[in-house]
Amino acid sequence: MVADGARSLLRGATNLTKRSRAYEWAALWFIAEDPDKRFAGRLFQVYDGTRRFAGFLPTGSLEPGGSNKVSFFWSLRRDQVDAWRAAGLASWKQQVLRVTEAARPVLAQIEDPDEVLYATYTDAVMRRTHEDGLVYLGDAAHAMSPQLGQGVNLALLDAMVLAESIEREATLSAALSAYTEARRAHVSFYQYASRWLLPLFQSDLVFLGPLRDWFVRPIASIPFLRRHMLHAMAGTKTGWWTTMDLPGPPRP
């Protein structure tokens, strides 16, 4: 079983890879203390066009009874990382605060550029997610940009479908083939959607920012389209107008 993430070395060594490339845009990451839980309970993102955005992802506690955490991320091109580190933190912090004052308590905890990680995005597509006795799951099987936030959802569904296929099929070979086929439509939709949504949120195509902002609100107010948007964020889409059926909780 291969589950070594978006930059999977094992995936790179196989001839099953159809597409694998790093995106030009990714993000700076910092895990901050959030003792007042001001970021708890929801993902909060602020966009300024398509070149700048700040995000705050509640991360909970890293240990039982530990302090609350929030993951802070900031959009940055890969070719700008060295210049960002060389420039120091003061000017960057002011730039972030111009986008959102909500970042102030997080930025106060950053004292050195080396405390901030740079996380890249990879777009990887496999012809199939198995070969003899070997199966790929999660980001190792289908790395994509995080615009729809589906990495964990997809990985969990991979594991569920693989377990069901092994239980149902008579041989391991048949189970792995069934797994690959069962996951194809669901994964393909999110790969395609994530790839084409990325320029609306992170790109040098600045004219897309106002168009994005102008369209999102009216689209979200139309019940039919809003329902499909919610399915997309819930991780249940298998096509632009189709959704998957998930098993419900067991009944008493």
Secondary structure, 3 states (H helix, E strand, C coil): CECCCCCCHHHHCCCCEEEEEECCEEEEEEEEECCCCCCCCCCEEEEECCCEEEEEEEEECCCCCCCCEEEEEEEEEHHHHHHHHHHCCHHHHHHHHHHCHHHHHHHCCCCCHHHCEEECCEEEEECCCEECCEEECCHHHHCCCHHHCCHHHHHHHHHHHHHHHHHHCCCHHHHHHHHHHHHHHHHHHHHHHHHHHHHHHCCCCCCHHHHHHHHHHHHHCCHHHHHHHHHHHHCCECCCCCECCCCCCCCC
